Amino acid sequence: MSGGELERAIQHYLGPLEYTIIQLRRKNALLREEIAKLKGGVAQQQKRQVILEQQLLPLHPVLVDVDTVDESSVDTADEREDRPVSSKRAALDPERPTTVSCCTFYERLKDHTGNIETSLDERFVSQREQIDKMFRRLNNSVANLAEQMTQAIATMTGRIDGIEARPPALVGMAGAGDR
């Protein structure tokens, strides 16, 4: 294949790919515009709500009896979840579970470190058990050896006592027969 033929073959395969890339870029741009419109709409609605809430607040404080309960200030569990909560408030609120991102590098590193520590602890425990078994076997062997030595010493002591209890051989008897 010559250089020109190779370029034509490459262009033949790249043409449809470039067309697909251009289409995907157009779709991506349209999706970004739609997302921006949606975000802008939500932000505008939130701004309108804040303005309306500020207009509804009384200009002067209103006296309220302490023993009475204002029903508008009582939160229910359903209402709390409907309202948006700032990230600081969510962190301080013990009732609301915080979202935990398990994909951060720190979390993965922390999990990996925990796994290593657990593995080391398990190894330490198993090695400790093996060492304890070895010492038990050694202690049992030493106890058996001590018992055998005690029996051997008792036997030898008995033999020595038996030898000492025999009368000594008569030295002169062998020579008396010659006389």
C-alpha positions in Angstrom: 0.0 0.0 0.0 1.3 3.4 -0.9 1.1 6.5 1.2 -1.8 7.9 -0.8 -3.9 4.7 -0.6 -3.3 4.6 3.2 -4.5 8.1 3.6 -7.6 7.4 1.6 -8.4 4.3 3.7 -7.9 6.3 6.9 -10.2 9.1 5.6 -12.7 6.4 4.6 -12.9 5.2 8.2 -12.5 8.6 9.9 -15.2 10.3 7.9 -18.2 8.6 9.7 -16.4 9.0 13.0 -15.9 12.7 12.6 -19.6 13.1 11.6 -20.7 11.2 14.7 -18.4 13.4 16.9 -19.9 16.6 15.4 -23.5 15.3 16.1 -22.6 14.4 19.7 -21.1 17.9 20.2 -24.3 19.5 18.9 -26.4 17.3 21.3 -24.1 18.1 24.2 -24.5 21.9 23.5 -28.3 21.6 23.4 -28.3 19.6 26.7 -26.1 22.2 28.3 -28.4 25.0 27.2 -31.4 23.1 28.6 -29.7 22.5 31.9 -28.8 26.2 32.2 -32.4 27.1 31.5 -33.6 24.7 34.2 -31.1 25.9 36.7 -32.0 29.5 35.9 -35.7 28.8 36.4 -35.1 27.1 39.8 -32.9 30.0 40.9 -35.6 32.6 39.8 -38.3 30.6 41.7 -36.2 30.6 44.8 -35.5 34.3 44.5 -39.3 35.0 44.2 -40.0 32.9 47.3 -37.4 34.8 49.3 -38.9 38.1 48.2 -42.5 36.9 49.0 -41.4 35.7 52.5 -39.7 39.0 53.2 -42.9 40.9 52.2 -45.0 38.7 54.6 -42.8 39.4 57.6 -44.3 42.0 60.0 -42.3 45.2 60.3 -42.6 45.2 64.1 -42.2 42.3 66.5 -45.5 40.7 67.5 -46.0 39.7 71.2 -47.0 36.1 71.7 -47.9 34.3 74.9 -45.2 31.9 75.8 -47.6 29.1 76.8 -49.3 29.1 73.4 -47.9 27.2 70.4 -47.9 28.8 67.0 -48.9 26.0 64.7 -46.9 27.5 61.8 -43.6 27.0 63.7 -44.2 23.3 64.4 -42.2 21.1 62.0 -43.3 17.7 61.0 -41.0 15.1 59.6 -42.5 15.3 56.1 -42.2 19.1 56.0 -38.5 19.0 57.1 -37.6 16.8 54.1 -39.5 19.0 51.7 -37.6 22.1 52.5 -34.1 22.6 51.1 -31.4 22.7 53.8 -28.0 24.4 53.6 -25.0 22.2 53.7 -23.9 23.7 57.0 -27.3 23.1 58.6 -27.4 19.5 57.2 -24.0 18.9 58.8 -25.2 20.2 62.2 -28.6 18.5 62.1 -28.2 15.0 63.8 -31.6 13.9 62.5 -30.8 14.4 58.9 -28.4 11.8 57.4 -25.5 13.3 55.6 -24.6 12.0 52.2 -21.3 10.2 52.2 -19.4 10.1 48.9 -17.6 6.8 48.8 -15.7 7.7 45.7 -13.2 10.2 47.2 -9.6 9.3 47.3 -9.4 9.9 51.0 -12.3 7.5 51.7 -10.8 4.8 49.5 -7.4 5.3 51.2 -9.1 5.2 54.6 -10.9 2.0 53.7 -7.7 0.4 52.3 -5.8 1.4 55.5 -8.6 -0.1 57.6 -8.5 -3.3 55.6 -4.7 -3.5 56.1 -5.0 -2.9 59.8 -7.7 -5.6 60.1 -5.5 -8.0 58.1 -2.5 -7.3 60.3 -4.7 -7.8 63.5 -5.9 -11.1 62.2 -2.4 -12.2 61.3 -1.2 -11.1 64.8 -4.0 -13.2 66.4 -3.2 -16.3 64.3 0.5 -16.0 64.9 -0.1 -15.5 68.6 -2.2 -18.7 68.7 0.5 -20.6 66.9 3.1 -19.4 69.3 0.8 -20.3 72.3 0.4 -23.8 70.8 4.1 -24.2 70.4 4.7 -23.2 74.0 2.0 -25.6 75.2 3.6 -28.5 73.3 7.0 -27.5 74.6 5.7 -27.3 78.2 4.0 -30.7 77.8 7.2 -32.2 76.4 9.2 -30.7 79.3 6.7 -32.1 81.8 6.9 -35.5 80.2 10.7 -35.4 80.2 10.7 -34.3 83.8 8.5 -37.2 84.7 10.7 -39.6 82.8 13.8 -38.2 84.5 12.2 -38.5 87.9 11.3 -42.2 87.2 14.8 -42.8 85.9 16.4 -41.2 89.0 14.1 -43.2 91.2 15.1 -46.4 89.4 18.8 -45.6 89.6 18.5 -44.6 93.2 16.8 -48.0 94.0 19.6 -49.9 92.2 22.3 -47.9 94.0 20.6 -48.6 97.3 20.4 -52.3 96.3 24.1 -52.4 95.5 25.0 -50.7 98.8 22.8 -53.2 100.7 24.7 -56.2 99.4 27.5 -57.4 101.5 30.9 -56.6 100.0 32.7 -59.5 98.4 35.1 -61.2 100.7 38.6 -60.4 99.6 40.3 -63.0 101.6 38.1 -65.9 100.5 39.7 -66.3 97.2 43.1 -66.6 98.6 42.0 -69.0 101.5 41.4 -71.9 99.2 45.1 -71.8 98.2 46.2 -72.3 101.7 
